Amino acid sequence: DIQMTQSPSSLSASVGDRVTITCQASQDISNYLNWYQQKPGKAPKLLIYDASNLETGVPSRFSGSGSGTDFTFTISSLQPEDIATYYCQQYDNLPPGGFTFGPGTKVDIK
Amino acid sequence: EVQLVESGGGLVQPGRSLRLSCAASGFTFDDYAMHWVRQAPGKGLEWVSGISWNSGSIGYADSVKGRFTISRDNAKNSLYLQMNSLRAEDTALYYCAKDKVRDYVVGSFDYWGQGTLVTVSS
């Protein structure tokens, strides 16, 4: 099974700061990686698919990059409404047998 | 507008069964694979099971294989999860999620329901 790790597990930043989260897969997953945002008490929301593609309607301050085993998620200018937990998720393990999520990164305002 | 509404959760004793349902609307249900994803209280996300548009391809997480069965009824725009031999560690909020890409099981979840809570306890 493919394991996903994320760092940091949590961070505090100021409004306007650039925030970066990293995600690592235990094996090469090409660009089969998504990023989700989950606000407290809400369902997750897809932000980035195929490692770097912005989902429709998602603000352009969110971006993703990477391929293979190492990926990065960036918020270029942190806004108060970005307070959430962010998860990476691989979808390389086909046929359906395992789509694994990272443990999450909790983002707070300093 | 895409809507996914889960139901069927509740309190159940260990070893018993429960059947979850997800009613879908706002899209052509039989064009897309569907999934169940769960989240234990205060924990992260775990993919549970997925099913292709025509039920021809089905997959399960190792943690539920042999105990859970996913199914769908395209005529009723509904997704189901039959959960047998429930354990305390199955306690979670269960989300229904739509696959992003038409006709294929990709594993990108672009729409989610609000979840139904399953609590396994004696």
Interface residues (C-beta under 8 A of the other chain):
Chain A: D1 Y32 N34 Y36 Q38 A43 P44 K45 L46 Y49 E55 Y87 Q89 Y91 N93 L94 P95 P96 G97 G98 F99 T100 F101 G102 P103 G104
Chain B: H35 V37 G44 L45 E46 W47 S49 G50 I51 S52 S57 I58 G59 Y60 A61 D62 Y95 K100 V105 V106 G107 S108 F109 D110 W112 G113 Q114 G115
